[in-house]
């Protein structure tokens, strides 16, 4: 069973759903897949409160993503 099939089994199919609901389902699926496999491709979530926010982290390939900040206010890179 693929990850997509497992997700559909848990959450149902988007057929017949409104466009807004389909978009929400897509965002959730992308976030779940990215969180599970992002490091394999050098993409990591940076802020815990932003499930859609991934950034390139080439050093994560073959390792793991760095610990996440709770939100952007904790990220020193966002302070000038």
N, C-alpha and C positions, 0 to 999 in steps of 0.2 A: 504494500500500500504506500503510495506516495504521500508526501506531506500535504499536498493540495487535497488529495482524496480524504485524508484524515480530518483536515480542516472542514471540508464540506460535510463529512459525516457528523461532526460536532455542531456545526453552525447552520447547516442546510445550504441549499443552493440559492443563488441570487436570482434565478429565473422568476419572473413575475414581480420582482421587487421594484420599488421606485428607483429612479436614477440616483437620488440622494442616498438611498439605502445601499445600492450597489457600490457607490463610491466609498461609503463608510466601510463596507465589507472589504473592498480592495485595499484601502488604507490599513486596515487591521491585518490583513494577510501579508502585505508588504512589510509592515513593522515586525510581525512575528517571524517572518522568514529572515529579514535583515538582522534581527536580534540573535537568531539562532545560527546564522551562517555568514554574517557580515564580515567577521574577522578573517574568514577564509579568503575573502576578496579584498581585504584592506579597507573595509568600511565599518565604522563603529558609531554607535550612538554616543553622544557626548553629554547630553542633559537628560536626566531621568524623567523630567516632566514634558519632554518633547519626543514622543515615540516615533515621529516622522523624520526627525533630524539625524541624519547620518553624515559623517565627515570622513574624508580619506585618511587612513592611518596605515600606511604601507608597512610599518614596523609590526603591525598586528598579525600579518600573514604568517601562519605557522606557529603563532603564539596565542595571545588573547588580547582583547581590547583593554585599554586603560580603564580604571575605575571612572564611573560617571560622576559629573557634578549634579547636585540636586536640581539646579536650574541655572540659567545664564548669569545670574548675579554672583555665583560662586566661581565662575570661570574667569581667571585673571586675564585671559586674552581679550576679554570684552571690555576691560577697563583701560581708559586712556589717561 
